[in-house]
């Protein structure tokens, strides 16, 4: 159907001749290529058509807290700058990729430890050994049973590990290599899949997702991609999206990572401070005073405080102080819901300075 690789490259890969030879890394005439493939050699059936009863799969991009990403070393910054240049070689780019994993490890470990506080099973995919070691240490610290499958795991052991994860309630985490465990195993006991690292081949990522999203899964599956800004993730995520768009135009993929929701991790100390202040404020008041504040809240509904009437402020001061706690808490709840539904960055508002209640 295609006379030669060179002819195919010129027609469909936007081939260009350079001083070092022909460059076939582009794409062109993809609609025409899709028609040729579908009419001549390709029979494509979508997973959604074959497995119509399969639960939904939702992707979410989780932006890690910048304060927990250790990127202050000058060596990492110089490596990042060198890797972004067009003259960067493969070895330099892979080193930048590996250093990104080291920078993310503290934040990823904290994220996984938070998940371990719950009682749900989940999968964690990583590429580098040092990242997998950090994930294993997190499970050990929480005394949680887990399985680990990487390139050194024998086939017989892989089967036993998968069976343990599927059948034993106490085995709650599967730590998996993106390359070694993206196919050939079924882990439908989990409905959450976490990617501690990205990978430049979107097909590998989709296959890894489907270790949980396959026949036997009865719950909706959620996929979390942990992204660290200022690292190689800034280049890998757009690269994965761009490759998927090209594959979609050629009729070879229907996955779209651009539809993933964005969640921005916040500093957990802010809500802790708010809860502490609210608790301290409540502890200082007697039951009679708390009842009086509730009465002040009811009587203050519909009132306007213009900041000019001292008597008005004194009469409803308790209600205003208590309401300020409620408004702050409602604000945090609203932001929590927005984080799971929007693609825009959200900056948590600073905690307002609260005026202490007048001494009795």
C-alpha positions as CSV (number, residue, x, y, z in Angstrom):
1,X,0.0,0.0,0.0
2,X,2.9,2.3,0.7
3,X,5.8,2.1,-1.8
4,X,8.6,2.7,0.7
5,X,9.2,4.0,4.2
6,X,10.6,7.2,2.7
7,X,7.5,7.8,0.7
8,X,5.3,7.1,3.8
9,X,7.5,9.6,5.8
10,X,7.2,12.4,3.2
11,X,3.4,11.9,2.9
12,X,2.4,11.3,6.5
13,X,5.3,12.2,8.8
14,X,6.0,15.7,7.3
15,X,9.5,14.5,6.6
16,X,12.2,17.2,6.2
17,X,15.8,16.9,5.1
18,X,18.4,18.3,7.5
19,X,22.2,18.5,7.4
20,X,22.2,15.2,9.3
21,X,19.6,13.3,7.2
22,X,15.9,13.0,7.0
23,X,13.7,13.9,10.0
24,X,10.5,11.9,10.2
25,X,9.3,13.1,13.6
26,X,6.4,15.2,12.4
27,X,2.9,14.4,11.2
28,X,0.8,15.3,8.1
29,X,-2.3,14.2,6.2
30,X,-3.6,12.2,9.1
31,X,-7.2,12.2,8.0
32,X,-6.2,10.6,4.8
33,X,-4.0,8.0,6.7
34,X,-7.0,7.2,8.9
35,X,-9.2,6.5,6.0
36,X,-6.6,4.3,4.3
37,X,-6.0,2.3,7.5
38,X,-9.7,1.8,8.2
39,X,-10.6,0.7,4.7
40,X,-7.6,-1.5,3.9
41,X,-6.0,-3.1,7.0
42,X,-7.5,-2.0,10.3
43,X,-10.6,-3.2,12.2
44,X,-11.0,-1.1,15.3
45,X,-13.4,-1.8,18.1
46,X,-13.6,0.6,21.0
47,X,-13.4,-0.6,24.6
48,X,-16.6,1.3,25.3
49,X,-18.4,-0.6,22.6
50,X,-17.2,-4.0,23.6
51,X,-17.6,-3.6,27.4
52,X,-20.6,-1.3,27.6
53,X,-21.2,-2.2,31.3
54,X,-17.7,-1.1,32.4
55,X,-17.8,1.7,35.0
56,X,-16.6,5.2,34.1
57,X,-12.9,6.2,34.3
58,X,-12.0,9.7,35.4
59,X,-8.6,11.3,35.1
60,X,-7.4,14.1,37.4
61,X,-4.2,16.1,37.3
62,X,-3.0,16.8,40.8
63,X,-0.6,19.7,41.1
64,X,1.7,19.1,44.1
65,X,2.3,21.8,46.7
66,X,5.4,23.8,45.4
67,X,6.7,24.1,49.0
68,X,7.1,20.3,49.2
69,X,9.1,20.1,46.0
70,X,12.9,20.4,46.7
71,X,14.2,22.3,43.7
72,X,16.6,24.8,45.3
73,X,19.8,23.1,44.3
74,X,21.8,24.9,41.6
75,X,22.7,21.6,40.0
76,X,19.1,20.8,39.3
77,X,18.4,24.2,37.9
78,X,21.4,24.0,35.6
79,X,20.4,20.5,34.5
80,X,16.8,21.7,33.8
81,X,18.1,24.6,31.7
82,X,20.4,22.4,29.7
83,X,17.7,19.7,29.1
84,X,15.3,22.4,27.6
85,X,17.8,23.3,24.9
86,X,17.4,21.9,21.4
87,X,21.0,20.6,21.6
88,X,20.3,18.4,24.7
89,X,21.1,14.8,24.1
90,X,19.1,11.7,25.3
91,X,21.4,11.1,28.3
92,X,20.9,14.6,29.6
93,X,17.1,14.4,29.2
94,X,16.9,11.1,31.0
95,X,19.1,12.5,33.8
96,X,16.7,15.4,34.1
97,X,13.8,12.9,34.3
98,X,15.5,11.0,37.1
99,X,16.2,14.1,39.1
100,X,12.6,15.1,38.8
101,X,11.7,11.9,40.5
102,X,14.1,12.7,43.4
103,X,12.6,16.2,43.7
104,X,9.1,14.8,43.9
105,X,9.7,12.0,46.4
106,X,8.9,13.9,49.6
107,X,5.6,15.3,48.2
108,X,4.6,12.0,46.6
109,X,5.3,10.1,49.8
110,X,3.2,12.6,51.8
111,X,0.3,12.2,49.3
112,X,0.5,8.4,49.5
113,X,0.6,8.5,53.3
114,X,-2.6,10.5,53.3
115,X,-4.2,7.9,51.2
116,X,-3.1,5.2,53.6
117,X,-5.1,6.8,56.3
118,X,-8.2,5.6,54.5
119,X,-9.3,2.0,54.1
120,X,-9.4,1.8,50.3
121,X,-7.1,-0.2,48.1
122,X,-5.1,1.6,45.4
123,X,-2.3,1.2,42.8
124,X,0.8,3.4,42.6
125,X,2.8,3.5,39.4
126,X,6.4,4.8,39.2
127,X,9.3,4.5,36.8
128,X,12.5,4.9,38.9
129,X,13.7,2.5,41.6
130,X,14.4,5.3,44.1
131,X,10.8,6.5,43.8
132,X,9.5,2.9,44.3
133,X,11.7,2.6,47.4
134,X,10.3,5.7,48.8
135,X,6.7,4.4,48.3
136,X,7.6,1.1,50.0
137,X,9.1,3.1,53.0
138,X,5.8,5.0,53.2
139,X,3.8,1.7,53.5
140,X,6.3,0.4,56.0
141,X,5.9,3.5,58.2
142,X,2.2,3.1,58.2
143,X,2.4,-0.7,58.8
144,X,0.3,-1.4,55.7
145,X,0.8,-4.6,53.6
146,X,1.6,-4.0,50.0
147,X,2.9,-5.8,46.9
148,X,5.7,-4.6,44.6
149,X,6.1,-5.6,41.0
150,X,9.0,-4.4,38.9
151,X,11.4,-5.7,36.3
152,X,13.1,-8.1,38.8
153,X,9.8,-9.9,39.8
154,X,9.6,-13.4,38.4
155,X,6.5,-14.4,36.4
156,X,5.3,-16.9,39.1
157,X,5.7,-14.3,41.8
158,X,3.8,-11.7,39.8
159,X,0.8,-14.1,39.7
160,X,1.0,-14.7,43.5
161,X,1.3,-11.0,44.3
162,X,-1.8,-10.2,42.1
163,X,-3.8,-12.9,43.7
164,X,-2.9,-11.7,47.2
165,X,-3.9,-8.1,46.3
166,X,-7.2,-9.3,44.8
167,X,-8.2,-11.6,47.6
168,X,-6.6,-10.3,50.9
169,X,-8.3,-7.3,52.5
170,X,-5.1,-6.5,54.5
171,X,-3.1,-6.1,51.3
172,X,-4.1,-2.6,50.4
173,X,-1.4,-1.1,48.1
174,X,0.2,-2.3,44.8
175,X,3.5,-0.5,44.0
176,X,4.1,-1.1,40.3
177,X,6.7,-0.3,37.7
178,X,5.2,1.6,34.7
179,X,7.3,-0.5,32.3
180,X,7.1,-3.9,34.0
181,X,3.5,-3.9,35.2
182,X,1.5,-2.0,32.6
183,X,0.0,-5.1,31.0
184,X,-0.7,-8.8,31.7
185,X,-2.1,-8.3,35.2
186,X,-5.5,-7.7,36.7
187,X,-5.9,-5.6,39.8
188,X,-9.6,-4.7,39.9
189,X,-9.8,-4.9,43.7
190,X,-8.7,-1.2,43.5
191,X,-10.6,1.7,42.0
192,X,-7.9,4.3,42.5
193,X,-4.8,4.5,40.3
194,X,-2.0,7.0,41.2
195,X,0.9,7.9,38.9
196,X,3.8,9.1,41.0
197,X,5.7,9.8,37.8
198,X,4.8,10.6,34.2
199,X,6.0,8.7,31.1
200,X,6.5,9.9,27.6
201,X,4.5,7.1,25.9
202,X,0.8,7.7,26.3
203,X,0.0,4.1,25.3
204,X,1.9,2.8,28.2
205,X,0.0,5.1,30.6
206,X,-3.4,4.1,29.3
207,X,-2.5,0.4,29.5
208,X,-1.3,0.9,33.1
209,X,-4.6,2.7,34.0
210,X,-6.5,-0.3,32.7
211,X,-5.0,-2.7,35.2
212,X,-7.9,-1.6,37.4
213,X,-10.4,-0.5,34.6
214,X,-11.2,-3.8,33.0
215,X,-13.6,-6.8,33.3
216,X,-14.4,-7.5,36.9
217,X,-14.4,-3.8,38.0
218,X,-17.7,-2.8,39.6
219,X,-16.8,0.7,40.8
220,X,-15.9,3.9,39.0
221,X,-12.1,4.2,38.5
222,X,-10.2,7.4,39.4
223,X,-6.8,8.1,37.9
224,X,-4.5,10.7,39.7
225,X,-1.5,12.0,37.9
226,X,0.9,13.8,40.4
227,X,2.5,16.8,38.7
228,X,5.3,18.9,40.1
229,X,5.7,22.3,38.5
230,X,9.2,23.5,37.5
231,X,10.3,20.0,36.7
232,X,10.3,17.6,33.7
233,X,6.6,17.2,34.3
234,X,6.0,20.6,32.7
235,X,7.2,19.1,29.4
236,X,6.0,15.5,29.7
237,X,2.3,16.3,30.3
238,X,2.0,18.5,27.2
239,X,4.0,15.9,25.2
240,X,1.6,13.2,26.2
241,X,-1.4,15.3,25.2
242,X,0.2,16.2,21.9
243,X,0.9,12.6,21.0
244,X,-2.6,11.6,21.8
245,X,-4.0,14.3,19.6
246,X,-2.0,13.0,16.7
247,X,-3.1,9.4,17.3
248,X,-6.7,10.6,17.5
249,X,-6.4,12.3,14.1
250,X,-5.0,9.1,12.6
251,X,-7.9,7.1,14.2
252,X,-5.6,5.2,16.5
253,X,-6.7,6.5,19.9
254,X,-9.8,8.0,21.6
255,X,-8.1,8.9,24.8
256,X,-7.9,12.6,25.7
257,X,-5.8,13.6,28.7
258,X,-6.7,17.3,28.1
259,X,-10.1,16.6,29.7
260,X,-8.5,15.7,33.0
261,X,-9.6,17.8,35.9
262,X,-7.0,19.8,37.8
263,X,-6.6,19.7,41.6
264,X,-4.1,21.9,43.3
265,X,-2.7,20.6,46.6
266,X,-3.0,23.2,49.4
267,X,-1.0,23.7,52.5
268,X,-2.8,21.6,55.2
269,X,-1.7,23.9,58.0
270,X,-4.2,26.6,57.0
271,X,-7.3,24.5,57.8
272,X,-5.5,23.2,61.0
273,X,-5.0,26.8,62.2
274,X,-8.6,27.6,61.4
275,X,-9.9,24.6,63.3
276,X,-7.6,25.4,66.3
277,X,-8.8,29.0,66.5
278,X,-12.4,27.9,66.3
279,X,-11.9,25.2,68.9
280,X,-10.0,27.6,71.2
281,X,-12.7,30.2,70.9
282,X,-15.4,27.8,71.7
283,X,-13.5,26.4,74.7
284,X,-13.2,29.8,76.3
285,X,-16.9,30.3,76.4
286,X,-19.4,28.8,78.8
287,X,-22.5,27.0,77.6
288,X,-24.6,30.1,78.5
289,X,-22.3,32.3,76.4
290,X,-22.5,30.0,73.4
291,X,-26.3,30.0,73.7
292,X,-26.2,33.8,73.8
293,X,-24.0,33.9,70.6
294,X,-26.5,31.6,68.8
295,X,-29.3,34.0,69.8
296,X,-27.2,37.0,68.6
297,X,-26.7,35.1,65.3
298,X,-30.5,34.8,64.8
299,X,-31.2,38.4,65.8
300,X,-28.5,39.7,63.5
301,X,-29.8,38.1,60.3
302,X,-30.7,40.7,57.7
303,X,-28.8,43.5,59.6
304,X,-26.3,45.7,57.9
305,X,-23.1,46.6,59.7
306,X,-21.6,49.7,58.2
307,X,-18.8,50.0,60.8
308,X,-19.9,53.4,62.1
309,X,-22.3,52.6,64.9
310,X,-20.4,51.5,68.0
311,X,-23.5,50.4,69.8
312,X,-24.6,48.2,66.9
313,X,-21.1,46.6,66.8
314,X,-21.2,45.9,70.5
315,X,-24.7,44.4,70.4
316,X,-23.9,42.0,67.6
317,X,-20.2,41.6,68.1
318,X,-20.4,38.0,69.3
319,X,-22.5,37.1,66.3
320,X,-20.0,38.7,63.9
321,X,-17.1,36.9,65.5
322,X,-18.8,33.5,65.3
323,X,-20.0,34.2,61.8
324,X,-16.5,35.1,60.7
325,X,-15.4,31.5,61.7
326,X,-18.3,30.1,59.6
327,X,-17.6,32.2,56.6
328,X,-14.0,31.1,56.6
329,X,-15.0,27.5,56.9
330,X,-17.6,27.8,54.2
331,X,-14.9,29.4,52.0
332,X,-12.6,26.5,52.4
333,X,-15.3,24.0,51.7
334,X,-16.2,25.9,48.5
335,X,-12.6,25.9,47.4
336,X,-12.4,22.1,48.1
337,X,-15.3,21.5,45.7
338,X,-13.7,23.8,43.1
339,X,-10.4,22.0,43.2
340,X,-12.1,18.8,41.9
341,X,-14.0,20.5,39.1
342,X,-12.0,23.2,37.5
343,X,-8.9,23.5,35.3
344,X,-8.0,26.9,36.7
345,X,-5.4,27.5,39.4
346,X,-6.9,28.5,42.7
347,X,-5.0,30.4,45.3
348,X,-6.2,29.9,48.8
349,X,-7.1,33.2,50.4
350,X,-5.1,34.2,53.5
351,X,-6.6,33.5,56.8
352,X,-8.3,36.6,58.1
353,X,-7.2,38.1,61.4
354,X,-10.0,37.4,63.8
355,X,-10.9,39.8,66.6
356,X,-11.0,38.2,70.0
357,X,-14.3,38.1,71.8
358,X,-14.5,40.8,74.6
359,X,-13.7,39.5,78.0
360,X,-16.6,39.0,80.3
